[in-house]
Amino acid sequence: MDSTVATGSEENVWGGGNKPLGASYGKLMMWFFLVSDALTFSGLLAAYGFSRFKFIETWPIADEVFTHVPFVHGNFPMIYVAFMTLILIISSVTMVLAVDAGHRMKKNAVIWYMFLTIIGGAIFVGSQAWEWATFIKGDFGALETKGGRILQFVNADTGERAAIADFATTIESERVNHEKKNGVWYYEGQALPSYSLNEVIAGVKANSNIQIRTEAIIQEGEGQGEKTLLSREETLTKLNDAVQVVEGANLIQNEYGSRLFADFFFFITGFHGFHVTSGVVINLIIFFNVVLGTYEKRGHYEMVEKVGLYWHFVDLVWVFVFTFFYLV
């Protein structure tokens, strides 16, 4: 009798018996994982925010970095990133519809909505890979000074960025890329940039309309929020500080500005991309199980709901990543 009373009392306090808060063991473990993962992303974004605040005067301007659209030439700030975000949000909506269809035991509807979710995730991952490749390749090229500062170039006639390829002077030299086809691939060394430092400097001196723009952001007065543009005289003097040509971005160099920006970009977006890729793979597995009727035989589609929680988390994290990297 006492044992029965104790058990009844325990169940009343627990509020769910073997299913705390009405959630199954699997859903509860998924929530534990998502909370721990959220803390990881929070730490990464907090570190990014601290670094940006500390080096705000040299931080790249997102509108000048993410301006590309596949198969279209031109300057379209944030257009493709906004498209990627929209696709991921839509995939989250289709996942909601898949879960709802599962609750109503509509197998065909679950199949179609999960298929659309997988397609949306694949498009997002592919778009992020393309964005990485574009970021690594670079657009214009720049020079790096002894202190690690980046010097970009501007066409004074148009006020727009100037690519090194547009004004650099070709100088005959013995520059050799360390590649297998050149027969010296076994030597250690980095791949050479498209133009040497001397070729870029000679090109600047030969084109009076080329001026240097430093990575420092004007904090007040006219032109506030823009990069500092040097006069022609200051440009020729600043060339003496340059030590190498930088093309694109990687973990060591970044033609767009602070190398920390590139480090955080690759790590945080890469970490999120890994999550999306994992989500696509998991959704594929669940999708085939749905097609085979596995959950129909079980009498419930709780597994679809559990992967749905993960997919919504990935979507929510991207909203924060998008805000930190692209909007703020």
ZIZI-V969467 format. One record per pair of residues at least 24 apart in sequence whose C-alpha atoms are under 8 Angstrom apart, sorted by the first residue. I is the first residue (numbers start at 1). J is the second residue. If there is no record, write none. Layout:
# ZIZI-V969467
i:I j:J
i:I j:J
This chain:
# ZIZI-V969467
i:26 j:306
i:27 j:306
i:30 j:306
i:30 j:309
i:30 j:310
i:34 j:310
i:34 j:313
i:38 j:317
i:41 j:268
i:41 j:317
i:44 j:268
i:45 j:268
i:45 j:321
i:45 j:324
i:48 j:264
i:49 j:324
i:51 j:260
i:52 j:261
i:56 j:217
i:57 j:215
i:57 j:216
i:57 j:217
i:57 j:218
i:57 j:219
i:58 j:215
i:58 j:216
i:58 j:217
i:58 j:257
i:58 j:258
i:59 j:215
i:59 j:216
i:59 j:217
i:59 j:257
i:59 j:258
i:59 j:261
i:60 j:215
i:60 j:256
i:60 j:257
i:60 j:258
i:60 j:261
i:62 j:325
i:62 j:326
i:62 j:327
i:63 j:326
i:65 j:135
i:65 j:256
i:68 j:134
i:78 j:326
i:84 j:123
i:84 j:124
i:84 j:127
i:85 j:124
i:85 j:318
i:85 j:319
i:85 j:322
i:87 j:120
i:87 j:121
i:87 j:123
i:87 j:124
i:88 j:120
i:88 j:121
i:88 j:124
i:88 j:315
i:89 j:315
i:90 j:120
i:91 j:116
i:91 j:117
i:91 j:118
i:91 j:120
i:91 j:121
i:92 j:117
i:92 j:311
i:92 j:312
i:92 j:315
i:95 j:308
i:95 j:311
i:96 j:308
i:98 j:304
i:99 j:301
i:99 j:304
i:99 j:305
i:99 j:308
i:102 j:300
i:102 j:301
i:102 j:302
i:102 j:304
i:103 j:300
i:103 j:301
i:105 j:296
i:105 j:300
i:105 j:301
i:107 j:290
i:107 j:291
i:107 j:293
i:107 j:296
i:110 j:290
i:111 j:287
i:111 j:290
i:111 j:291
i:114 j:283
i:114 j:287
i:115 j:287
i:118 j:280
i:118 j:283
i:118 j:284
i:121 j:276
i:121 j:277
i:121 j:279
i:121 j:280
i:122 j:277
i:122 j:280
i:125 j:273
i:125 j:276
i:125 j:277
i:128 j:273
i:132 j:266
i:135 j:248
i:135 j:249
i:136 j:248
i:136 j:249
i:136 j:250
i:137 j:247
i:137 j:248
i:137 j:249
i:138 j:247
i:138 j:248
i:138 j:249
i:138 j:255
i:139 j:163
i:139 j:247
i:139 j:248
i:140 j:164
i:140 j:165
i:140 j:247
i:141 j:245
i:141 j:246
i:141 j:247
i:141 j:248
i:141 j:255
i:142 j:245
i:142 j:246
i:142 j:247
i:142 j:255
i:143 j:197
i:143 j:242
i:143 j:243
i:143 j:244
i:143 j:245
i:143 j:246
i:143 j:255
i:144 j:242
i:144 j:243
i:144 j:244
i:144 j:245
i:144 j:246
i:145 j:241
i:145 j:242
i:145 j:243
i:145 j:244
i:146 j:241
i:146 j:242
i:146 j:243
i:149 j:214
i:149 j:215
i:149 j:257
i:149 j:258
i:150 j:214
i:150 j:215
i:150 j:254
i:150 j:255
i:150 j:256
i:150 j:257
i:150 j:258
i:151 j:212
i:151 j:213
i:151 j:214
i:151 j:215
i:152 j:212
i:152 j:213
i:152 j:214
i:152 j:215
i:152 j:255
i:153 j:210
i:153 j:211
i:153 j:212
i:153 j:213
i:154 j:210
i:154 j:211
i:154 j:212
i:154 j:213
i:155 j:209
i:155 j:210
i:155 j:211
i:156 j:209
i:156 j:210
i:156 j:211
i:157 j:209
i:162 j:210
i:164 j:195
i:164 j:200
i:165 j:195
i:167 j:200
i:167 j:203
i:167 j:204
i:167 j:207
i:168 j:195
i:168 j:199
i:168 j:200
i:168 j:201
i:168 j:202
i:168 j:203
i:168 j:204
i:169 j:199
i:169 j:200
i:169 j:202
i:169 j:203
i:170 j:195
i:170 j:199
i:171 j:199
i:193 j:245
i:193 j:246
i:193 j:247
i:195 j:245
i:196 j:244
i:196 j:245
i:197 j:242
i:197 j:243
i:197 j:244
i:197 j:245
i:201 j:239
i:204 j:236
i:205 j:236
i:208 j:232
i:211 j:235
i:215 j:256
i:215 j:257
i:215 j:258
i:265 j:325
i:268 j:321
i:269 j:321
i:272 j:314
i:272 j:317
i:272 j:318
i:275 j:314
i:276 j:311
i:276 j:314
i:279 j:307
i:279 j:310
i:279 j:311
i:282 j:307
i:283 j:307
